[in-house]
Amino acid sequence: MLIILLAAGNGLKNGVTGNFKSNTKNKVTVWAGVTSKPYKGKPKWRLIQFDRSDSVMMALGMPEVDQIAMSYDLYGKNIQYQKKAVNSNLSAVTPNYEEFGNVKIVNGRFINELDIQEQRKVIILADKDAIILFGNDDPIGKQVICDNIVYTIVGIHTAGSRWQNENYLPFTTAMAIYNPGGKMRQIIITVKGLETVEANDAFSNKLRQTMSRKHEFDPDDSNAIYIWNTLRDYMQTMTIFNAITIFVWIIGIGTLIAGIVGVSNIMLITVRERTKEFGIHKALGAKPSSILRQVVLESLVITSMFGYIGMFFGIALTELINKVLETSGAGTTGDFKMFSNPTVDMNIILSAMFILIVAGVLAGYFPARRAVSIKPIEALRYE
């Protein structure tokens, strides 16, 4: 029961926290929106647009900012290779986006600094699009056409979710072709030194205030810009699961105590019923120490054997549940996992088993010591 309880708690925790693995935990994404309030004589419904000066302002004016990644999205682009084509999205990014977006390169490379400096026409394809265009052929070094522009394929990445099914271009290349004005709708940053939910909230407010001064919108206007603080969400989730873990442990310890009480009662009853037997052994010349040794050995064997059986079935059941979840996809909603890998640390299992064995031995020893201290004639009359 202890194994199943702890495994269920760990499965829930592993499922939800595993969703953060596809994102950098200390990432903050800022999206430009539309103002919903007038401000300093300016009307509402103004479109907020970022440019590269925003990233410079963040880097110089906010010590909490660690790195900044630029991103510019292009939707519904037709990518052609010979007579084949796919309709997909393009994302113009900087080299550090590989880490920010947890991009997994399976062939070739990602965008590098030379691509940015020289505005190279290179592209990193999603594996799903590469299969449609090239089948089993190696696409690295081959060329595709998008909007009558030829791009050389330098890398293939695997799409971890439907949100990552994009093809990546160098940021400077795409901006020169599609957006010479340099306006953007999204900036991604990583932060450092923010250890609490409150510190992350304070940073988000500071960021909103800073952007409101530059773009002249009401700092209380939540529609002007949208801020998603992944680190805050992660910390808040961890706080919730720490509380759940404590709750599960309380129940688990209660279950363990109940098991100890059960084992103790069984051993106590067993020893009491054998008092007459002990008296006969003593009457035939058996020493009290040999009788005690026999009871302790029996207690050790019984609790060890059934403790091992309980451990075996507990682990087997959690492994079976894990196998069913993996094969059926249960516990997963879209790209979001709610339950995964319901296992327990082996050290915890062995510690619980050791406690039960010690409890069983002690539960057999003390009543046995009392029983063998009774005179043989009294033990023979014991009912």
FIVOFI-663468 format. One record per residue (C-alpha): residue in three letters; z negated, x, y negated. Coordinates in steps of 0.1 Angstrom, whole numbers, plus 2048, in hexadecimal, padded with zeros to 3 digits. Each point is the difference from the previous one (the first is absolute). Layout:
ALAZXY ...
This chain:
MET800800800 LEU7F881D7E8 ILE822810807 ILE8127DF7FA LEU7EE7F97E0 LEU8068237F1 ALA82480080C ALA8077DF7EF GLY7F180D7E0 ASN814820802 GLY8207ED809 LEU7FD7EB7E1 LYS7F981F7EA ASN81C815810 GLY8197E47FB VAL7F97FB7DB THR7FA8247F6 GLY82080A813 ASN8147ED7E6 PHE7F68197E6 LYS81081C814 SER8227F67F4 ASN7F58057DC THR7F081D7ED LYS7DC7F57FD ASN7FB80D7DC LYS8207F07F3 VAL8037EA7E1 THR8207EE7FA VAL8087F27DD TRP81C7E57FC ALA80E7F57DF GLY7FE7DA7FA VAL8067E77E4 THR7E67FA7E5 SER7F17DD800 LYS7ED8047DE PRO80B8087DD TYR7F18217F3 LYS7FF80F7DD GLY81D7EA7F4 LYS81580581E PRO80A7E1814 LYS7F87F9824 TRP81980281D ARG8098247F7 LEU80D81581D ILE7EB820805 GLN81481E80A PHE7F4823809 ASP8118217FA ARG7F9824808 SER7E98037E2 ASP7E77E9811 SER7FC81981D VAL7FB81D7E7 MET7E67EB7EE MET7ED7F9820 ALA80282480B LEU7F380E7DF GLY7E87E47F5 MET7EF7F6820 PRO7ED81B813 GLU7FC7E981E VAL826801807 ASP80981981B GLN8257FC806 ILE81C7E97F3 ALA81E7F3814 MET81D7F07EF SER8127E3811 TYR81E7EA7F7 ASP80D7E5818 LEU8237F3805 TYR8047E2815 GLY81D7F3815 LYS81681F800 ASN81E803818 ILE800821813 GLN821808812 TYR80B81981A GLN8247FD80A LYS8047DC80B LYS7DB7F8804 ALA7E87F57E5 VAL7DC7F57FB ASN7F17ED7E4 SER7DF8117F7 ASN7E880A7E4 LEU8008227EF SER7E180F7F2 ALA80381D7E7 VAL7E1816804 THR7F18227F9 PRO7F881981C ASN7DB7F8801 TYR8097DC809 GLU80280C824 GLU7DA804801 PHE7F97E27E9 GLY8157E8815 ASN7F780F821 VAL825806807 LYS80680D824 ILE81E816802 VAL80E801823 ASN8208147FA GLY8098187E3 ARG7EB8017E1 PHE7F47EC7E2 ILE80A8047DC ASN7F68217F1 GLU7FC80F7DD LEU82480E800 ASP80D7DD806 ILE7ED7F57E2 GLN80A81D7E9 GLU825800809 GLN8037DA803 ARG80F804823 LYS8117E2810 VAL7EC801820 ILE7F07E3813 ILE7E57FB81A LEU80A7E3817 ALA7E87E8812 ASP804804826 LYS80A7DC804 ASP81D8047E8 ALA80A82180F ILE8037F0823 ILE8177E57F2 LEU8168197EE PHE80181D818 GLY7F47F3822 ASN7F481E815 ASP81281A7EA ASP7EB8187EB PRO8057F47DC ILE7F281F7EF GLY81A8107E9 LYS8177E2802 GLN80A7EC7E1 VAL7FC7DB7F7 ILE80D7EC7E2 CYS7EB7EA7EA ASP80E7F17E0 ASN81F817803 ILE7E981E800 VAL7FF81981D TYR7DE80A80D THR7F881B81A ILE7E67F681A VAL7E481B801 GLY7E57EC813 ILE7F77E2815 HIS7DF7EF7FE THR7F07E6816 ALA7F57E07F0 GLY7DB7FA807 SER8037DC7F3 ARG8197E97F0 TRP7F480C7DE GLN80C824809 ASN8237F680C GLU8108127E2 ASN81881C7FA TYR7F481B7E8 LEU8138117E4 PRO7F581C7E8 PHE7EF7EF7E2 THR8158137E6 THR8217F9812 ALA7FA7DA801 MET7F37FF7DC ALA81F8127F4 ILE8177E8813 TYR7EE7DF7FD ASN7E78037E5 PRO8098197E5 GLY7E77EF7E8 GLY7E480C816 LYS7ED7DF802 MET7EB7FA81F ARG7EB7E480E GLN7E8814816 ILE7EB8207FF ILE7EB80D81D ILE7E38177FB THR7E5810816 VAL7DC8037F2 LYS7E4818806 GLY7DA8007FB LEU7FC7DA804 GLU7E57FB81A THR7F67DC7FC VAL80F7DE7FB GLU7F07FF7DD ALA8108217F6 ASN8227F380C ASP7FC7E07EC ALA7F78147E1 PHE81F815805 SER8177E2804 ASN7F17F17E0 LYS8058227EE LEU82480180D ARG8077DD7F3 GLN7F18087DE THR81581F7FD MET8207EE80A SER7F87E47E8 ARG7FE8187E3 LYS821810808 HIS8147E0807 GLU7ED7EA7E8 PHE7F47E4815 ASP7DE7EE803 PRO7EA815817 ASP7F37DF80E ASP8237F4809 SER801804826 ASN8257F7801 ALA80B81D7EA ILE7FB81A81B TYR7F47FD824 ILE7E981B80F TRP7FA804825 ASN7E5819807 THR802808825 LEU7E18167FF ARG7EB7E47F3 ASP80D7E881B TYR7F881B81B MET7DD8067F3 GLN7F97DB7FE THR80D7FB823 MET7EA81D80D THR7E27F07F0 ILE8067DF812 PHE806812821 ASN7E18157FC ALA7EC7E07FC ILE8127F281F THR7F881F813 ILE7DB7FE7F8 PHE8007DB80A VAL811809822 TRP7E881C806 ILE7E27E97F9 ILE80E7E881A GLY80881D817 ILE7DD80F7FE GLY7F27DD806 THR8157FD81F LEU7F582380C ILE7DB7F67FB ALA8067E0813 GLY80F81681C ILE7E28177FF VAL7E87E2802 GLY8147F281D VAL800820813 SER7DB8057FA ASN7F77DE80C ILE814804820 MET7F0822807 LEU7DD7F27F8 ILE8057E3818 THR80F81681B VAL7E28197FE ARG7E67E4800 GLU8107F181F ARG7FE821812 THR7DB8067F9 LYS7F77F7824 GLU81B81880C PHE7F081C7EB GLY7DE7F980F ILE80E803824 HIS8118217F6 LYS7DF80D7F2 ALA7ED7F481F LEU818814816 GLY7F981F7EB ALA81B8007E5 LYS7F78117E0 PRO8017EB7DF SER81881A7F2 SER8197FB81C ILE7FF7DA7FB LEU8058057DA ARG81D818807 GLN8117E6817 VAL7FD7E47E6 VAL80D8167E4 LEU81D80B815 GLU8097DC80A SER7FD7F67DB LEU81781C7F6 VAL81A7F881B ILE8007DB7F9 THR8038027DA SER81981D801 MET8167ED819 PHE8007DF7EE GLY8028117DE TYR81F81280C ILE80F7DF80D GLY7F97EF7DE MET80F81E7EE PHE81F7FF816 PHE8077DB7FC GLY7F98027DB ILE81981C7FB ALA8197F0817 LEU7FE7DF7ED THR8058117DE GLU81E81480E LEU80F7E080E ILE7FC7EE7DF ASN81081E7EE LYS81D800818 VAL8067DA7FC LEU7FF8047DA GLU81981D800 THR8197EF817 SER7FD7DD7F1 GLY7FD8097DB ALA7E17E97FD GLY7EA8097E3 THR81E8087EB THR80D7E97E4 GLY82280E7F3 ASP7F98237F6 PHE7DA7FA7FD LYS7EA80981E MET7DF7EE803 PHE7F480D822 SER808821810 ASN7F281981A PRO7DF7EE809 THR7EF81F80E VAL7DD8107FE ASP7F68247FC MET7F780E822 ASN7E18117F2 ILE7F27DE7F6 ILE8077F1823 LEU7F081D811 SER7E27FF7E9 ALA7FB7DB806 MET802806826 PHE7E781C7FD ILE7E87EA7ED LEU8037E581B ILE7FA81981C VAL7E180E7EE ALA7F37DD7FA GLY8057F7825 VAL7EE81F80C LEU7E37FB7E9 ALA7FF7DB809 GLY7FC80A825 TYR7E981E7FA PHE7E37F07ED PRO7FA7E1817 ALA80581681E ARG7E68197F3 ARG7E87E37FC ALA8087F2823 VAL7FA821812 SER7DF8057EE ILE7F27E1813 LYS7ED80781F PRO8137FA821 ILE7EA7E380B GLU8047EE7DF ALA825806800 LEU8037F1822 ARG7EF7E07F4 TYR8167FF7E0 GLU8167E27FC 
